[in-house]
């Protein structure tokens, strides 16, 4: 069933937060108190004093209660025991059963989307087998928010078509958090990161000169270990080493077991910069001469500041994360183009916090100062504007979904059309909004919001997944020809002189 309200057609299929979707996190008693005082040693001592019969009974009961909800529960308990065993006075005397039970006491469940589910993007799924005529399997990325407002990236799988048919696959089953794997680092990313942090001294220069274009962790540490002592003795030596390691650690890779389904995979914060969340992933299927690959941008949040990150994956199972550098990457909401344009890697951005701009990646891997495309102008977008995901290529031009913020912080979705060969030029815009919160959308964790992080075109229809007030995820469609015909020619760009009322 579909519901029509204006140009966009809403589906009656929705995704809502499911508190049964849980992962296991390390739990250290006392570390969540106002005054931190770890109670780990005392807890391990108490577990060690339990009799063998009681230890076995408690462990069996724990597996009975939680075993079906998680993958490899015993392996997780072993890992958590290894993380805290230094607190055990006589760790070698603990039986294997006691060690597992210690691991259980230092674990807790975390419902990844108990607070909110929102801000989806949609791309073609890596698996297009066993589909009927006119169908496309899609991967839907989701911002999922749990206790403490910590965001992670989750997924759903759906089939769209033929026409406006939509089927979302079941999302049940134990979740898996990606595990860190080896990654090849890029020297130019390290150079860009140090330049952004104004780190330019003899220690940094010596390290950069010794590193190859691509390097692994072992090579990086070997270069650091071989630094001349007279450089390390300088007043900036130890501080620069710390900064080098911190900047280098911003790039990492994570992977999931091959037997996990896409909807069971959770991209969980893995660096200090992400510690309070990975927000608003904008996925796109990028194609160049080497073939298709999935790319995305997301916002890393550490509880105080934000930073823009990029990820790349060939199969949505292994992901490589890297920082984005340069003046064009200094705010939220960067969206990558699905291919190069005129040999340039381009992205939409909002570097000034309120205007949609176009930024270009330079030869030093830095996103350059953006050219403005669209500023707040209509009544529904006077607070700020931004994109709702990557541009979509059509014969008429690059179709860009936008979001605008109006009175009472009400978010709505609009549209622009950019020149196909010169995306710096806006050729048309949709007068008014494409999708706005109605009575069914306005109530939720963040009221009065509809927001998308990426749509796609299939069968002549634009499919727009959207978050509705962070309470649920909905889906809407609009005919691409109808949308394009509803657009009007964009006015000439306003110059600074025009805005000031003329020279003199």
C-alpha positions in Angstrom: 0.0 0.0 0.0 1.2 3.5 -0.8 0.0 6.9 0.5 0.1 10.0 -1.7 0.6 13.4 -0.2 1.7 15.8 -3.0 4.5 14.9 -5.3 6.1 12.2 -3.1 4.4 8.9 -2.4 4.9 7.4 1.0 5.0 3.7 1.5 3.3 2.2 4.5 6.4 0.1 5.2 8.5 1.4 8.1 11.5 0.4 10.2 11.2 1.1 13.9 13.8 0.8 16.7 14.1 -2.8 17.9 15.4 -3.1 21.5 16.2 -6.8 20.9 19.1 -5.9 18.6 21.9 -6.0 21.1 25.7 -6.4 21.2 28.0 -7.2 24.1 30.3 -4.6 25.5 33.0 -4.6 28.1 31.7 -3.6 31.5 34.1 -2.6 34.3 32.2 -1.9 37.5 33.0 1.5 39.0 34.2 3.2 35.7 30.7 4.6 35.1 30.6 6.3 38.5 30.9 10.1 39.1 34.2 9.4 40.9 36.0 6.7 39.0 37.3 3.9 41.2 37.6 0.6 39.6 36.2 -2.3 41.6 37.6 -5.0 39.2 40.1 -6.6 41.5 37.6 -7.1 44.3 35.0 -8.6 41.9 37.5 -11.1 40.5 38.5 -12.1 44.0 34.8 -12.7 44.8 34.3 -14.8 41.7 37.5 -16.8 42.5 36.1 -17.7 46.0 33.0 -19.4 44.5 33.0 -23.1 44.7 33.3 -25.2 41.6 29.7 -26.3 41.6 28.4 -22.8 42.0 30.8 -21.5 39.3 29.6 -24.1 36.8 25.9 -23.5 37.7 26.2 -19.7 37.2 28.0 -20.1 33.9 25.5 -22.6 32.5 22.6 -20.3 33.6 24.3 -17.4 31.8 24.7 -19.4 28.6 21.1 -20.5 28.8 19.9 -16.9 29.2 22.1 -15.2 26.6 23.6 -17.8 24.3 20.9 -17.6 21.5 21.2 -13.8 21.5 24.9 -13.6 20.5 27.5 -15.1 18.3 30.3 -17.0 20.1 29.4 -16.0 23.6 32.2 -18.1 25.1 34.8 -16.3 22.8 33.5 -12.9 24.0 33.8 -14.0 27.6 37.4 -15.2 27.0 38.3 -11.9 25.4 36.8 -9.8 28.2 38.6 -12.0 30.8 41.9 -11.4 28.9 41.3 -7.6 29.1 40.9 -7.6 32.9 43.1 -10.6 34.0 45.9 -8.3 35.1 43.6 -7.4 38.0 43.5 -11.0 39.2 45.9 -11.6 42.1 46.4 -15.2 41.1 45.1 -15.5 37.5 47.0 -18.7 36.8 45.1 -20.4 39.6 41.7 -19.7 38.1 40.0 -22.7 36.3 38.8 -22.3 32.7 35.3 -22.2 34.0 36.1 -19.4 36.5 37.8 -17.4 33.8 34.7 -17.6 31.6 32.6 -16.6 34.5 34.9 -13.6 35.2 34.4 -12.6 31.6 30.6 -12.8 32.0 30.7 -10.5 35.0 32.7 -8.0 32.9 30.2 -8.0 30.1 26.9 -6.4 29.4 24.3 -6.1 26.7 23.9 -2.8 24.8 20.8 -2.2 22.7 22.2 -0.4 19.7 19.0 1.3 18.5 16.9 1.4 21.7 16.8 5.3 21.6 16.5 6.1 17.9 16.7 4.8 14.4 17.1 7.4 11.6 19.0 9.0 8.7 19.1 6.2 6.2 20.9 5.9 2.8 20.2 3.4 0.1 22.5 1.7 -2.5 22.3 -1.3 -4.7 23.1 -4.5 -2.7 26.2 -6.5 -3.6 24.0 -9.6 -4.1 21.5 -9.3 -7.0 20.7 -13.0 -7.4 17.3 -14.7 -7.3 15.3 -11.6 -8.2 12.4 -11.2 -10.5 11.9 -8.9 -13.5 12.0 -5.2 -12.4 13.4 -6.0 -8.9 16.5 -4.5 -7.3 17.9 -5.6 -3.9 19.2 -2.6 -1.9 21.3 -2.1 1.2 19.9 0.5 3.6 22.4 2.1 6.0 20.9 3.3 9.3 22.0 5.5 12.1 21.1 3.6 15.2 21.3 5.3 18.6 21.4 3.6 22.0 22.0 4.4 25.7 24.0 7.6 26.2 23.1 8.8 22.7 25.9 6.7 21.2 25.4 6.2 17.4 26.6 3.3 15.3 26.0 2.3 11.7 23.6 -0.6 11.0 22.0 -2.0 7.9 18.8 -3.4 6.5 18.2 -5.3 3.2 15.2 -4.6 1.0 13.9 -5.4 -2.5 12.3 -2.6 -4.5 10.2 -3.0 -7.7 8.7 -3.7 -9.9 7.0 -0.3 -9.8 6.6 1.0 -6.3 6.6 -2.4 -4.5 8.9 -2.6 -1.4 9.8 -5.6 0.8 12.1 -5.2 3.7 13.9 -8.3 4.9 13.7 -9.6 8.4 16.3 -8.1 10.7 16.4 -10.7 13.4 19.4 -12.8 14.5 22.5 -12.1 16.6 24.5 -9.0 15.7 28.2 -8.8 15.1 30.6 -5.9 15.7 33.3 -5.6 13.2 36.8 -6.7 14.3 39.9 -4.6 13.6 42.1 -6.0 10.8 45.3 -5.0 9.2 45.2 -2.0 6.9 47.7 -0.4 4.5 48.1 3.3 5.5 48.6 6.1 3.0 51.4 8.5 3.5 49.6 11.4 1.8 46.8 11.0 4.4 49.3 11.2 7.2 50.9 14.3 5.6 47.5 16.0 5.2 46.6 15.2 8.8 49.8 16.6 10.2 49.5 19.7 8.1 46.0 20.3 9.4 47.3 20.0 12.9 50.2 22.4 12.1 52.7 19.7 13.0 55.8 20.6 11.0 59.2 19.9 12.7 62.3 17.8 12.2 60.9 14.7 13.9 57.7 14.7 11.7 59.7 15.5 8.6 62.2 12.7 9.2 59.4 10.2 9.7 57.5 11.3 6.6 60.6 11.1 4.5 61.3 7.5 5.7 57.8 6.2 5.1 56.8 4.7 1.7 53.7 5.7 -0.2 51.8 2.8 1.4 52.8 1.2 4.7 51.6 -1.1 7.4 51.7 -0.7 11.2 54.9 -2.7 11.6 56.7 -0.4 9.1 55.3 2.7 10.9 56.6 1.6 14.2 60.0 0.5 12.8 60.5 4.0 11.3 59.6 5.6 14.7 62.0 3.2 16.5 64.8 4.2 14.2 64.6 7.9 14.8 68.0 9.4 15.7 68.3 10.0 19.5 69.3 13.6 19.1 66.0 14.3 17.3 64.0 12.6 20.1 65.8 14.6 22.7 64.4 17.8 21.3 61.7 19.6 23.3 59.1 18.6 20.7 60.3 15.0 20.3 58.0 13.0 22.5 55.0 15.2 21.8 55.5 14.8 18.0 55.7 11.0 18.4 52.4 11.0 20.3 50.8 13.2 17.6 52.2 11.0 14.8 50.6 7.9 16.4 47.3 9.6 17.1 47.0 10.9 13.5 48.0 7.6 12.0 45.5 5.7 14.2 42.7 7.7 12.5 42.9 5.2 9.6 41.8 1.6 10.3 40.0 -1.3 8.9 37.2 -3.5 10.3 35.7 -6.8 8.9 32.9 -9.2 9.7 32.7 -13.0 9.5 31.6 -14.2 6.0 28.6 -16.0 7.5 27.0 -12.8 8.9 24.1 -11.3 6.9 24.3 -7.6 6.2 21.6 -6.7 8.7 23.6 -8.4 11.4 26.7 -6.2 10.9 27.3 -3.2 13.2 30.0 -0.6 12.6 30.8 0.4 16.1 33.0 3.3 17.2 36.6 2.1 17.2 38.8 5.2 17.7 38.8 8.0 20.3 37.5 10.4 17.7 34.4 8.2 17.3 33.9 7.3 20.9 30.5 9.0 21.2 29.2 8.0 17.8 29.4 7.4 14.1 26.6 9.5 12.6 24.7 9.9 9.4 26.5 7.7 6.9 26.0 8.7 3.3 26.7 5.6 1.2 27.1 5.7 -2.6 28.1 3.1 -5.2 31.2 4.7 -6.8 32.2 3.6 -10.3 35.5 4.3 -12.1 37.8 2.4 -14.5 38.7 -0.1 -11.8 35.0 -1.1 -11.2 32.3 -0.4 -8.6 33.1 0.1 -4.9 31.0 1.4 -2.0 32.1 4.7 -0.5 30.5 6.6 2.3 31.1 9.6 4.6 30.1 9.9 8.2 30.5 12.2 11.2 32.8 11.0 14.0 31.9 12.5 17.4 34.0 12.2 20.6 31.6 14.0 22.9 33.0 17.5 22.3 34.0 17.9 18.7 33.1 16.4 15.3 35.3 15.2 12.5 34.4 13.9 9.0 35.5 10.4 8.1 35.3 8.4 4.9 34.9 4.6 4.4 35.4 2.3 1.4 34.2 -1.3 0.9 34.1 -3.6 -2.0 31.5 -5.9 -0.5 30.0 -4.3 2.6 31.8 -6.9 4.7 35.3 -5.3 5.0 35.5 -1.6 5.6 38.4 0.8 5.6 38.0 4.1 7.4 40.1 7.2 6.9 39.9 10.9 8.0 38.9 13.5 5.5 41.1 16.6 5.4 41.0 20.1 4.1 38.7 23.2 4.4 35.9 21.4 2.4 35.7 18.7 5.1 35.2 21.0 8.1 31.6 20.3 8.9 28.9 17.6 8.8 27.1 16.4 5.8 29.7 15.7 3.1 28.3 13.6 0.2 30.5 12.1 -2.5 29.7 12.1 -6.2 29.2 8.5 -7.7 32.0 9.1 -10.2 34.6 11.6 -11.2 33.5 14.6 -13.3 36.0 15.9 -15.7 38.7 13.8 -13.9 37.9 15.4 -10.6 36.7 13.8 -7.4 33.9 16.0 -6.1 31.7 16.2 -3.0 28.8 18.3 -1.7 29.5 19.9 1.6 28.4 22.5 4.1 31.7 23.9 5.4 30.1 27.1 6.7 27.3 25.3 8.6 24.5 26.7 6.5 25.2 26.7 2.7 25.5 23.8 0.3 28.9 23.9 -1.5 30.9 21.9 -4.0 34.4 20.8 -3.0 37.2 19.2 -5.0 39.8 16.7 -3.8 43.3 18.0 -4.7 46.5 16.1 -5.4 47.5 16.2 -1.7 44.3 14.4 -0.7 42.7 17.5 0.8 39.2 18.7 0.1 39.5 22.3 -1.1 37.5 25.4 -0.1 34.0 24.9 -1.5 32.2 26.9 -4.2 28.8 27.9 -3.0 25.8 26.2 -4.7 22.7 27.0 -2.7 22.1 29.2 0.3 19.1 29.5 2.6 16.4 31.4 0.7 13.0 29.9 0.9 10.9 30.2 4.1 11.2 26.5 4.9 15.0 26.6 4.8 16.0 29.9 6.3 18.0 28.5 9.2 20.3 26.3 7.1 20.4 24.0 4.1 22.4 20.8 3.4 22.3 17.8 1.2 20.3 14.6 1.7 22.9 12.3 0.2 25.1 11.9 -2.9 24.0 13.5 -6.2 22.2 11.1 -8.6 23.1 11.1 -12.2 20.2 11.7 -14.7 20.2 12.7 -18.4 19.0 16.1 -17.3 21.8 16.6 -14.8 22.9 15.8 -11.2 19.8 15.4 -9.1 20.5 16.6 -5.5 18.1 16.1 -2.7 18.4 18.9 -0.1 17.2 19.5 3.4 16.2 22.8 4.9 15.5 23.9 8.4 12.6 26.3 9.1 10.5 27.6 12.0 10.5 25.5 15.1 13.5 23.6 13.7 11.3 21.8 11.2 13.3 19.8 8.6 11.9 19.2 5.1 13.4 17.8 1.9 13.7 19.7 -1.4 15.7 19.2 -4.7 18.2 20.9 -7.0 19.5 20.0 -10.4 23.2 20.6 -11.2 24.8 20.8 -14.7 26.0 17.3 -15.6 29.4 18.5 -16.9 29.8 21.6 -14.7 28.3 20.8 -11.3 29.3 24.2 -10.0 26.2 25.5 -11.9 22.7 25.0 -10.5 20.4 24.7 -13.5 17.0 24.1 -11.7 15.4 23.8 -8.4 12.1 22.5 -7.0 9.9 25.3 -5.8 8.7 24.3 -2.3 9.4 21.0 -0.7 9.4 17.4 -1.9 8.7 15.8 1.5 7.9 17.4 4.8 6.9 16.0 8.2 3.1 15.5 8.4 1.0 14.4 11.4 2.3 10.9 11.1 6.0 12.0 11.0 6.3 14.9 13.4 6.4 13.1 16.8 9.6 11.3 18.0 13.0 11.5 19.6 13.7 14.6 17.6 10.3 16.0 16.5 9.3 17.6 13.3 12.1 16.1 11.1 12.3 14.2 7.8 15.8 13.6 6.8 17.6 11.3 4.3 21.3 10.4 3.8 20.9 9.0 0.3 18.4 7.9 -2.4 18.6 6.0 -5.6 16.7 5.7 -8.9 15.2 2.4 -10.1 12.7 1.8 -12.8 12.2 5.5 -13.4 11.3 6.1 -9.7 13.3 8.0 -7.2 13.4 6.0 -3.9 13.9 8.1 -0.9 14.5 6.4 2.5 14.0 9.0 5.3 14.1 9.3 9.0 10.9 10.5 10.6 11.7 12.5 13.8 14.3 9.8 14.7 11.4 7.5 15.7 11.3 5.4 12.6 12.5 5.1 9.0 10.1 5.5 6.2 10.2 5.2 2.4 8.9 7.5 -0.3 9.0 7.5 -4.1 8.5 10.0 -6.8 8.6 9.7 -10.6 11.8 11.1 -11.9 10.2 12.6 -15.0 7.5 14.2 -12.8 10.1 15.6 -10.4 12.2 17.0 -13.2 9.2 18.6 -14.9 8.1 20.2 -11.6 11.5 22.0 -11.3 12.0 25.6 -12.5 15.0 27.2 -14.0 17.4 28.5 -11.3 17.9 32.2 -11.2 21.4 33.6 -12.0 23.8 33.3 -9.0 23.8 36.3 -6.6 27.1 38.0 -6.3 28.5 39.8 -3.3 28.0 43.1 -5.0 24.3 42.3 -5.7 23.8 41.4 -2.0 25.3 44.7 -0.9 23.0 46.7 -3.3 25.7 47.7 -5.8 29.2 49.2 -5.6 29.9 52.5 -3.9 
